[in-house]
Amino acid sequence: MTMETVLLDDIDHALLGLLRKTGRMSYRDLGIEVSLGASATADRVKRLERIGVIAGYSAVIDPETIGRTLRAAVDVRLPADGDHEGFEAEMSQLDEVDLAAHVTGPFDYLILMSVAGVPRLDDIVRSWGRSFLAETSTRILLHTVELANQPG
């Protein structure tokens, strides 16, 4: 399946940036930011949704408020005959997994996690190791850098 590239103008890009930061802005407030009326802004946003540029909306959860004060990046390598589907299924069931990506390079997966602490992280990695893993490399995230084009 070939994905068609959509051409966006400066207003579309501005709307996308604002919605990335605050997805609950009203059409009126969005319009003020991009110098359009509420109706024209609503039409633009609905068009971006219809053509698939905006794929959906979600809540950004602060993991620390629910006791997940440790963030980690875990690189995972499975054995050559490893069960990728089984590993992905097990990993996708964990609330602590914020992002999982099958990647190139010496490891098979990059997993970003938010956990309650080192013991929970250790429990998760050990449970994967019993069933799936050949090797892991875990890094603790010290702080994240706020990017201009991402939610804060």
FIDREN-417768 format. One record per residue (C-alpha): residue number from 1; x, y, z. Coordinates in steps of 0.05 Angstrom, whole numbers, plus 5000, padded with zeros to 4 digits. Layout:
// FIDREN-417768
    i     X     Y     Z
  NUM     X     Y     Z
...
This chain:
// FIDREN-417768
    i     X     Y     Z
    1  5000  5000  5000
    2  5028  5067  4980
    3  5016  5127  5025
    4  5002  5192  4990
    5  5039  5253  5016
    6  4993  5310  5035
    7  5015  5381  5021
    8  5002  5427  5079
    9  5006  5503  5082
   10  5033  5546  5138
   11  4965  5550  5172
   12  4958  5474  5172
   13  5027  5467  5203
   14  5010  5520  5256
   15  4945  5484  5273
   16  4981  5417  5279
   17  5033  5448  5325
   18  4979  5478  5370
   19  4938  5414  5372
   20  5001  5374  5390
   21  5012  5419  5450
   22  4939  5427  5471
   23  4892  5380  5434
   24  4832  5408  5472
   25  4836  5479  5446
   26  4770  5506  5420
   27  4763  5524  5347
   28  4756  5596  5369
   29  4822  5596  5408
   30  4858  5558  5352
   31  4831  5609  5302
   32  4856  5667  5343
   33  4926  5636  5342
   34  4926  5627  5266
   35  4886  5689  5247
   36  4824  5652  5223
   37  4752  5651  5246
   38  4725  5593  5286
   39  4686  5564  5227
   40  4746  5567  5179
   41  4790  5536  5233
   42  4739  5480  5245
   43  4737  5466  5171
   44  4813  5461  5168
   45  4818  5415  5228
   46  4762  5370  5203
   47  4796  5366  5135
   48  4862  5346  5169
   49  4823  5292  5206
   50  4787  5268  5144
   51  4850  5260  5102
   52  4886  5224  5159
   53  4938  5276  5178
   54  4906  5278  5247
   55  4898  5205  5264
   56  4866  5215  5332
   57  4870  5249  5400
   58  4894  5222  5466
   59  4908  5243  5537
   60  4981  5252  5557
   61  4989  5221  5625
   62  5043  5245  5674
   63  5072  5178  5698
   64  5097  5208  5763
   65  5027  5225  5786
   66  5010  5151  5785
   67  5073  5129  5821
   68  5117  5114  5761
   69  5177  5156  5778
   70  5230  5116  5741
   71  5235  5122  5665
   72  5279  5073  5627
   73  5300  5056  5556
   74  5309  4981  5547
   75  5343  4953  5485
   76  5323  4881  5473
   77  5354  4828  5429
   78  5318  4763  5417
   79  5353  4698  5397
   80  5359  4686  5322
   81  5299  4640  5326
   82  5263  4684  5377
   83  5188  4690  5382
   84  5177  4762  5360
   85  5102  4756  5359
   86  5099  4727  5428
   87  5146  4779  5456
   88  5106  4836  5424
   89  5041  4807  5451
   90  5069  4801  5522
   91  5101  4869  5520
   92  5038  4903  5493
   93  5000  4880  5555
   94  5042  4921  5603
   95  5016  4990  5623
   96  5088  5010  5639
   97  5109  5007  5566
   98  5103  5077  5537
   99  5133  5061  5468
  100  5159  4999  5435
  101  5193  4997  5368
  102  5223  4943  5325
  103  5289  4975  5305
  104  5351  4965  5263
  105  5420  4955  5292
  106  5448  4906  5343
  107  5382  4902  5382
  108  5313  4882  5358
  109  5270  4929  5400
  110  5274  4995  5435
  111  5226  5000  5493
  112  5212  5063  5533
  113  5181  5049  5601
  114  5154  5086  5662
  115  5156  5043  5724
  116  5147  5049  5799
  117  5220  5037  5812
  118  5281  4993  5800
  119  5249  4930  5830
  120  5190  4933  5782
  121  5236  4946  5723
  122  5278  4886  5744
  123  5215  4843  5750
  124  5193  4860  5680
  125  5261  4849  5647
  126  5271  4784  5685
  127  5203  4758  5664
  128  5219  4773  5591
  129  5287  4739  5599
  130  5255  4674  5622
  131  5215  4669  5558
  132  5245  4711  5503
  133  5311  4748  5511
  134  5381  4737  5487
  135  5407  4805  5512
  136  5384  4871  5541
  137  5415  4939  5554
  138  5378  4985  5601
  139  5388  5059  5611
  140  5354  5103  5663
  141  5327  5169  5636
  142  5352  5226  5679
  143  5306  5278  5649
  144  5270  5291  5584
  145  5281  5352  5540
  146  5218  5391  5522
  147  5214  5398  5447
  148  5179  5456  5413
  149  5138  5410  5368
  150  5116  5360  5422
  151  5067  5362  5481
  152  5100  5388  5544
